[in-house]
Amino acid sequence: MHVTLVPYAGEENEALLLIRDFWRCHNHADTTEAENRADLLAWTAENHRLYFICADGERVGFAHLGARGAAIDWLEDLFVMPSRQRQG
């Protein structure tokens, strides 16, 4: 399996679906599209970076990084779809 991180570049629909699935897995909550869109806007705002986790070219999750003024960004959120977990 070939895994890569791909910077978010406006692929809104794909990001919104992964954010929805993140909240379903994280706290068993169904979120609205407006809530997911608010997260996407926050996670792609200044001092934030969003990356898709891709396995063999398929988007299977995301990594959200936030900067807090240091030289190193913080890993804020990490999500891999349950069906793609535990595969190395």
C-alpha positions as CSV (number, residue, x, y, z in Angstrom):
1,M,0.0,0.0,0.0
2,H,1.3,3.5,-0.9
3,V,0.2,6.2,1.5
4,T,0.7,9.9,0.9
5,L,-0.5,13.2,2.4
6,V,-2.0,15.6,-0.1
7,P,-2.7,19.2,0.9
8,Y,-6.3,20.4,0.7
9,A,-6.8,22.5,-2.4
10,G,-10.5,23.2,-2.5
11,E,-11.9,19.7,-2.7
12,E,-14.8,20.7,-0.5
13,N,-17.2,17.8,-1.1
14,E,-14.6,15.2,-0.3
15,A,-13.5,17.1,2.8
16,L,-17.0,17.5,4.0
17,L,-17.8,13.8,3.8
18,L,-14.6,12.9,5.7
19,I,-15.4,15.5,8.4
20,R,-18.9,14.1,8.7
21,D,-17.5,10.6,9.1
22,F,-14.9,11.9,11.6
23,W,-17.6,13.2,13.9
24,R,-19.7,10.0,13.5
25,C,-16.7,7.9,14.6
26,H,-15.3,10.3,17.1
27,N,-18.4,11.0,19.2
28,H,-21.2,9.1,17.5
29,A,-22.9,12.3,16.4
30,D,-24.6,13.1,13.2
31,T,-23.6,16.6,12.2
32,T,-25.3,19.0,9.8
33,E,-23.7,20.1,6.5
34,A,-23.4,23.6,8.0
35,E,-21.5,22.3,11.1
36,N,-19.2,20.3,8.8
37,R,-18.7,23.4,6.6
38,A,-17.8,25.5,9.7
39,D,-15.2,22.9,10.7
40,L,-13.7,22.9,7.2
41,L,-13.5,26.7,7.2
42,A,-11.8,26.7,10.6
43,W,-9.5,23.9,9.7
44,T,-8.3,25.7,6.5
45,A,-8.1,29.2,8.0
46,E,-4.8,31.0,8.7
47,N,-2.5,29.0,10.9
48,H,-4.2,25.8,10.0
49,R,-3.4,23.1,7.4
50,L,-5.6,20.3,6.2
51,Y,-4.2,17.2,4.4
52,F,-5.9,14.3,2.9
53,I,-4.5,10.9,3.8
54,C,-4.5,8.9,0.5
55,A,-3.9,5.2,0.2
56,D,-3.2,4.0,-3.3
57,G,-4.7,7.2,-4.7
58,E,-7.9,7.0,-2.6
59,R,-8.8,9.6,0.0
60,V,-9.1,7.6,3.2
61,G,-8.8,10.2,5.9
62,F,-7.3,13.5,6.9
63,A,-4.8,15.2,9.1
64,H,-5.5,18.7,10.5
65,L,-2.5,20.7,11.8
66,G,-2.6,24.0,13.7
67,A,0.1,26.5,14.2
68,R,0.5,28.1,17.7
69,G,3.4,30.4,16.9
70,A,6.1,27.8,17.2
71,A,8.3,26.4,14.5
72,I,6.4,23.1,14.6
73,D,2.7,22.7,13.9
74,W,0.4,20.7,16.2
75,L,-1.5,17.7,15.1
76,E,-5.0,18.8,16.0
77,D,-7.1,16.0,14.4
78,L,-6.2,12.7,12.7
79,F,-8.8,10.5,11.0
80,V,-8.7,7.3,8.9
81,M,-11.9,5.7,7.8
82,P,-12.6,2.6,9.9
83,S,-12.7,0.4,6.9
84,R,-9.1,1.5,6.1
85,Q,-7.6,1.2,9.6
86,R,-5.2,-1.6,10.7
87,Q,-3.8,-2.1,7.2
88,G,-0.2,-1.2,7.9
